[in-house]
Amino acid sequence: MIPIPTPAQAVHVLEILERWTKRGWRYEVDPKFFPAPGEAFVVWVHYTDPDNFWDWNLALRARGVNHFDALCQATTVMQVLLEEHPENT
């Protein structure tokens, strides 16, 4: 089943991504993944590990059945990481 986002979910995801990028942390959708024959199509989102933000090779990742689902998976973790790594004021 492919999830259909509600407007409230879309706004929530965008708010988390805004907080994420304001910290200078990155995220990107992997446009190069092609499933092997017989495998289901998935979309990967790679995002900064706050403990290793300078090394993109150590990025975290999430997957979903489509772009929005992958972003939802990633932003669920991003929200926790934002709370665990408060901004220095």
URJONOR-V702501 format. One record per residue. RES is the residue in one letter. PSI is psi as a letter, one per 40 degrees, with the letter a starting at -180 (* if undefined). Layout:
[[RES:PSI] [RES:PSI]]
//
This chain:
[[M:h] [I:h] [P:i] [I:h] [P:i] [T:i] [P:d] [A:d] [Q:d] [A:d] [V:d] [H:d] [V:d] [L:d] [E:d] [I:d] [L:d] [E:d] [R:d] [W:d] [T:d] [K:d] [R:e] [G:e] [W:i] [R:i] [Y:i] [E:i] [V:h] [D:h] [P:e] [K:e] [F:h] [F:h] [P:i] [A:i] [P:h] [G:e] [E:i] [A:i] [F:h] [V:i] [V:h] [W:h] [V:h] [H:h] [Y:i] [T:h] [D:h] [P:d] [D:e] [N:f] [F:e] [W:e] [D:g] [W:d] [N:e] [L:f] [A:i] [L:i] [R:i] [A:i] [R:i] [G:i] [V:e] [N:i] [H:d] [F:d] [D:d] [A:d] [L:d] [C:d] [Q:d] [A:d] [T:d] [T:d] [V:d] [M:d] [Q:d] [V:d] [L:d] [L:d] [E:d] [E:d] [H:g] [P:i] [E:i] [N:h] [T:*]]
//
